[in-house]
Amino acid sequence: MKKVIIIGYGPAGITAAIYLKRSGVDPLVIGKDYGALEGYKDLIENYYGFAEPIEGKQLIKNGIEQAKKLGIEVITESVISIDSIEG
């Protein structure tokens, strides 16, 4: 069982997963299908580390690929509910 589950694989979720992995924690990331961003063509022009504008969908895809290269498990699913488990 994973100790940390991150819901959402946007920039914040993937960044959190990467830093957790680098600190020795093995997270699980669950997010919706980013294909839903198909019609989203706006360019992100003010994101740190990118000299050229990038589409939001491409930014998410790049983040997921980076996470997977580090061995982070990324699942494409919708989260319906969350339950607390003791122990």
C-alpha positions as CSV (number, residue, x, y, z in Angstrom):
1,M,0.0,0.0,0.0
2,K,1.3,3.5,-0.9
3,K,1.8,5.9,2.0
4,V,1.1,8.9,-0.2
5,I,-1.5,9.2,-3.0
6,I,-1.6,12.4,-5.0
7,I,-4.9,13.2,-6.7
8,G,-4.3,15.3,-9.8
9,Y,-1.4,15.2,-12.3
10,G,-1.2,18.8,-13.2
11,P,2.0,20.7,-12.5
12,A,1.5,20.9,-8.7
13,G,0.7,17.1,-8.3
14,I,3.5,15.9,-10.5
15,T,6.0,18.3,-8.9
16,A,4.9,17.0,-5.4
17,A,5.4,13.4,-6.6
18,I,8.8,14.1,-8.0
19,Y,10.0,15.8,-4.8
20,L,8.6,13.0,-2.7
21,K,10.3,10.3,-4.8
22,R,13.6,12.2,-4.5
23,S,13.2,12.2,-0.7
24,G,12.7,8.5,-0.6
25,V,8.9,8.3,-0.6
26,D,7.2,6.3,-3.3
27,P,3.9,8.1,-4.2
28,L,1.0,7.1,-6.4
29,V,-0.4,9.8,-8.7
30,I,-4.0,9.5,-9.9
31,G,-5.5,11.9,-12.5
32,K,-8.2,12.3,-15.1
33,D,-7.5,11.7,-18.7
34,Y,-5.6,14.8,-19.9
35,G,-7.1,14.1,-23.4
36,A,-9.9,16.3,-22.1
37,L,-7.6,19.2,-22.7
38,E,-7.7,18.4,-26.5
39,G,-9.6,21.7,-27.2
40,Y,-7.4,23.7,-24.9
41,K,-5.0,25.5,-27.2
42,D,-4.0,28.4,-25.1
43,L,-0.3,28.8,-24.7
44,I,1.4,29.1,-21.3
45,E,4.0,31.9,-21.6
46,N,5.1,32.5,-18.1
47,Y,6.1,29.1,-16.7
48,Y,9.5,28.9,-15.1
49,G,12.1,27.1,-17.2
50,F,10.4,27.5,-20.5
51,A,11.9,30.1,-22.9
52,E,9.2,29.4,-25.5
53,P,5.4,29.2,-24.9
54,I,4.0,25.7,-24.3
55,E,0.5,24.3,-24.6
56,G,-1.1,23.2,-21.3
57,K,-1.7,19.7,-22.6
58,Q,2.0,19.4,-23.6
59,L,3.1,20.6,-20.2
60,I,1.0,18.0,-18.4
61,K,2.3,15.3,-20.8
62,N,5.9,16.3,-20.2
63,G,5.4,16.1,-16.5
64,I,3.8,12.7,-16.6
65,E,6.7,11.4,-18.7
66,Q,9.2,12.8,-16.3
67,A,7.5,11.2,-13.3
68,K,7.3,7.8,-15.0
69,K,11.1,8.0,-15.9
70,L,11.7,8.4,-12.1
71,G,9.6,5.2,-11.5
72,I,6.5,7.0,-10.2
73,E,3.3,5.2,-10.7
74,V,0.8,7.3,-12.6
75,I,-2.8,6.1,-13.1
76,T,-5.4,7.7,-15.3
77,E,-8.7,7.3,-13.4
78,S,-11.4,9.5,-11.8
79,V,-11.4,9.6,-8.0
80,I,-15.0,9.2,-6.8
81,S,-14.4,9.0,-3.0
82,I,-11.7,8.8,-0.3
83,D,-11.9,6.7,2.8
84,S,-9.6,6.9,5.8
85,I,-7.9,3.6,6.9
86,E,-6.4,3.1,10.3
87,G,-3.0,1.6,10.6
